[in-house]
Amino acid sequence: PDFATQPNVIEAAHQAMLRGETKYTSNRGVIELRRAISEAARKKKNVDIDPETEVIVTNGGMQALFMSMKALLNPGDEIIIGAPYFTNYLSQVLMCDAVPKFVQLREEDGFIMTVDALRAAITDKTKAVLLNSPSNPLGSVIDRESLEGLAQVIKENDLYVITDEVYQDYIYDDDVKFCSIASLEGMKERSIIVDSCSKAFAMTGWRVGRLLVNMDMNFSRSNAGTPSSRASS
């Protein structure tokens, strides 16, 4: 955003510093913030998140994204990404020694990933899908019906999804509604939500991101073999 952080945010931070709230916190972030993040996820994403165990406050959305990939992707694992894409996706995948598998997002499809395109991109090395809705740089928003189709393919192939929802509040059409894939049946346990204060609150330089993840998620599955064999490993 090209405007400054709002004065009430700056003043709240100023008063916290004057109160001496400048010392080490929990590695997960202060509990008051995690509770606020959990409540926002319930209201805006329709996802129930436990602030005690399923929220991590990060050094911006980029740390949340990298932590997700580093925990999830083993060397050689493939992650499916729609293109055009936010350029940092590629560098972070390569830093994990993983393999990006790009799916071209086309104007005739509304610049969103289709079920057929996703199916065609999946191999026996596919571990995850990265979704970005609303999209940077495209601005496209994946509607609920399309997400349900993608979710079905993800479940059928025993995959994970990293969902970058940093631009959730950047929707300007009244008839366009945001939907998180994590809110769909059977998807919370497969979804890692990346979010941030940078865009919604014009706090880019503050570096306040957040990672929302089901703590029962099994990150250790191998990419070897067929999807069914991955599920049993």
C-alpha positions as CSV (number, residue, x, y, z in Angstrom):
1,P,0.0,0.0,0.0
2,D,1.1,3.5,-0.7
3,F,-0.2,5.1,2.5
4,A,1.1,5.2,6.0
5,T,0.2,3.0,8.9
6,Q,-2.8,4.4,10.7
7,P,-2.1,6.6,13.8
8,N,-4.1,4.4,16.2
9,V,-1.7,1.5,15.3
10,I,1.4,3.6,15.8
11,E,0.0,5.0,19.1
12,A,-0.8,1.5,20.4
13,A,2.7,0.3,19.7
14,H,4.1,3.5,21.3
15,Q,2.1,3.0,24.5
16,A,3.1,-0.7,24.7
17,M,6.8,0.3,24.5
18,L,6.3,2.9,27.2
19,R,4.7,0.2,29.4
20,G,7.9,-1.8,29.1
21,E,6.5,-4.4,26.7
22,T,9.9,-4.7,24.9
23,K,11.2,-8.0,26.3
24,Y,11.3,-11.5,24.9
25,T,8.0,-13.1,24.1
26,S,6.9,-16.6,23.5
27,N,8.3,-17.9,20.2
28,R,4.7,-18.2,19.0
29,G,4.0,-14.5,19.7
30,V,2.1,-12.8,22.5
31,I,-1.1,-14.6,23.4
32,E,-3.2,-11.5,23.1
33,L,-2.2,-11.2,19.4
34,R,-2.7,-14.9,18.8
35,R,-6.2,-14.7,20.2
36,A,-7.0,-11.7,18.0
37,I,-5.7,-13.7,15.0
38,S,-7.8,-16.7,15.9
39,E,-10.9,-14.6,16.2
40,A,-10.2,-12.9,12.9
41,A,-9.8,-16.3,11.3
42,R,-13.1,-17.4,12.6
43,K,-15.0,-14.3,11.4
44,K,-13.3,-13.7,8.1
45,K,-12.1,-17.1,7.0
46,N,-14.7,-19.3,8.7
47,V,-11.9,-21.4,10.2
48,D,-11.6,-22.4,13.8
49,I,-8.0,-21.9,15.0
50,D,-6.7,-22.6,18.5
51,P,-4.7,-19.6,19.5
52,E,-2.7,-21.7,22.0
53,T,-1.4,-24.3,19.5
54,E,-2.3,-23.4,15.9
55,V,-1.0,-19.8,15.5
56,I,2.6,-18.6,15.1
57,V,3.3,-14.9,14.7
58,T,6.1,-14.5,12.2
59,N,8.6,-11.9,10.8
60,G,6.2,-11.0,8.0
61,G,4.3,-13.2,5.7
62,M,7.6,-14.3,4.0
63,Q,8.8,-16.0,7.1
64,A,5.4,-17.8,7.4
65,L,5.7,-18.9,3.8
66,F,9.3,-20.1,4.2
67,M,8.6,-22.0,7.4
68,S,5.7,-23.7,5.7
69,M,7.8,-24.9,2.8
70,K,10.8,-25.8,4.9
71,A,8.6,-28.0,7.2
72,L,6.7,-29.5,4.4
73,L,9.0,-30.0,1.4
74,N,11.7,-32.6,1.3
75,P,14.4,-32.4,-1.4
76,G,12.9,-33.5,-4.7
77,D,9.3,-32.9,-3.7
78,E,7.1,-31.1,-6.2
79,I,4.8,-28.2,-5.3
80,I,2.3,-27.0,-7.9
81,I,2.1,-23.2,-8.3
82,G,-0.1,-21.1,-10.6
83,A,1.7,-18.7,-13.0
84,P,2.1,-15.7,-13.2
85,Y,3.1,-15.8,-9.5
86,F,4.7,-13.8,-6.7
87,T,8.4,-14.0,-7.5
88,N,9.5,-15.0,-4.0
89,Y,7.6,-18.3,-4.3
90,L,10.2,-19.6,-6.7
91,S,13.2,-18.7,-4.6
92,Q,11.8,-20.2,-1.5
93,V,10.9,-23.5,-3.2
94,L,14.5,-23.6,-4.5
95,M,15.9,-22.9,-1.1
96,C,14.1,-26.0,0.1
97,D,15.7,-28.1,-2.7
98,A,12.2,-28.8,-3.9
99,V,10.8,-28.6,-7.4
100,P,8.3,-25.9,-8.6
101,K,5.7,-27.3,-11.0
102,F,4.0,-24.3,-12.8
103,V,0.4,-24.3,-14.1
104,Q,-0.4,-21.5,-16.5
105,L,-3.3,-19.4,-15.3
106,R,-5.4,-18.3,-18.3
107,E,-7.6,-15.3,-18.9
108,E,-10.5,-17.5,-20.2
109,D,-10.5,-19.3,-16.8
110,G,-10.6,-16.1,-14.9
111,F,-6.8,-16.4,-14.1
112,I,-7.5,-19.2,-11.5
113,M,-6.3,-22.8,-11.4
114,T,-8.8,-25.3,-12.9
115,V,-9.4,-28.8,-11.7
116,D,-8.2,-30.2,-15.0
117,A,-5.0,-28.2,-14.9
118,L,-4.3,-29.3,-11.4
119,R,-4.9,-33.0,-12.2
120,A,-2.6,-32.8,-15.2
121,A,0.2,-31.3,-13.1
122,I,0.2,-34.0,-10.4
123,T,2.9,-36.6,-10.5
124,D,4.1,-39.2,-8.0
125,K,6.5,-36.6,-6.5
126,T,3.8,-34.0,-5.9
127,K,3.6,-33.0,-2.2
128,A,1.6,-29.8,-2.1
129,V,-0.3,-27.1,-4.0
130,L,0.3,-23.4,-3.4
131,L,-2.8,-21.2,-3.8
132,N,-2.8,-17.4,-3.7
133,S,-6.3,-15.9,-3.6
134,P,-6.7,-12.9,-4.0
135,S,-3.7,-13.2,-6.3
136,N,-0.6,-11.1,-6.4
137,P,0.0,-10.1,-9.2
138,L,-3.2,-11.1,-11.0
139,G,-5.9,-9.8,-8.6
140,S,-8.0,-12.9,-9.4
141,V,-10.1,-14.5,-6.6
142,I,-10.9,-18.2,-6.5
143,D,-14.6,-18.7,-6.0
144,R,-16.0,-21.3,-3.5
145,E,-17.2,-23.7,-6.2
146,S,-13.8,-23.8,-7.9
147,L,-12.1,-24.2,-4.5
148,E,-14.3,-27.2,-3.8
149,G,-13.2,-28.8,-7.0
150,L,-9.6,-28.2,-6.2
151,A,-10.0,-29.5,-2.7
152,Q,-11.5,-32.7,-4.0
153,V,-8.4,-33.3,-6.2
154,I,-6.1,-32.4,-3.3
155,K,-7.8,-34.9,-1.0
156,E,-8.0,-37.6,-3.7
157,N,-4.2,-37.4,-4.2
158,D,-3.4,-37.0,-0.5
159,L,-1.7,-33.6,-0.9
160,Y,-1.3,-30.5,1.2
161,V,-2.1,-26.9,0.3
162,I,-0.3,-23.7,1.3
163,T,-2.8,-20.9,1.0
164,D,-1.4,-17.4,0.8
165,E,-4.3,-15.1,2.0
166,V,-2.3,-11.9,2.5
167,Y,-4.6,-10.0,0.1
168,Q,-7.8,-11.2,1.6
169,D,-9.1,-7.7,2.2
170,Y,-8.3,-6.4,-1.3
171,I,-11.6,-7.3,-2.8
172,Y,-13.6,-4.4,-4.3
173,D,-16.6,-6.0,-6.1
174,D,-19.7,-6.6,-4.0
175,D,-20.5,-9.8,-5.8
176,V,-17.0,-11.4,-5.2
177,K,-16.7,-13.2,-1.9
178,F,-13.5,-14.5,-0.3
179,C,-13.3,-18.2,0.7
180,S,-10.4,-19.9,2.4
181,I,-9.9,-23.5,1.2
182,A,-9.1,-24.4,4.8
183,S,-12.8,-23.8,5.6
184,L,-14.0,-26.6,3.3
185,E,-14.8,-30.0,4.7
186,G,-11.7,-32.1,5.3
187,M,-9.3,-29.3,4.4
188,K,-8.2,-27.7,7.6
189,E,-6.0,-30.7,8.4
190,R,-4.4,-30.3,4.9
191,S,-4.0,-26.6,4.9
192,I,-1.4,-24.1,6.0
193,I,-2.6,-20.5,6.0
194,V,-0.1,-17.7,5.4
195,D,-1.3,-14.2,6.3
196,S,0.1,-10.8,7.3
197,C,-0.7,-7.3,8.6
198,S,1.4,-5.8,5.9
199,K,-1.3,-5.2,3.2
200,A,-4.5,-5.1,5.2
201,F,-3.2,-2.6,7.8
202,A,-0.5,-0.9,5.7
203,M,2.2,-2.3,8.0
204,T,4.7,-3.5,5.5
205,G,7.8,-2.4,7.4
206,W,6.5,-3.7,10.8
207,R,7.1,-7.3,9.7
208,V,4.1,-8.9,11.4
209,G,2.9,-12.0,9.7
210,R,1.1,-15.1,10.9
211,L,1.0,-18.8,10.2
212,L,-2.1,-20.8,10.9
213,V,-1.7,-24.6,10.9
214,N,-3.4,-27.7,12.3
215,M,-0.9,-29.1,14.8
216,D,-2.0,-32.6,14.0
217,M,-0.7,-32.3,10.5
218,N,1.9,-35.0,9.6
219,F,4.8,-33.3,7.8
220,S,6.9,-36.4,7.6
221,R,5.2,-38.2,4.7
222,S,7.6,-39.1,1.8
223,N,7.0,-38.1,-1.8
224,A,8.1,-41.5,-3.0
225,G,5.6,-43.8,-4.8
226,T,1.9,-43.2,-5.6
227,P,-0.4,-41.0,-3.7
228,S,-1.8,-44.0,-1.9
229,S,1.6,-45.1,-0.8
230,R,2.4,-41.6,0.4
231,A,-0.7,-41.8,2.7
232,S,0.6,-45.0,4.3
233,S,4.2,-43.9,4.8
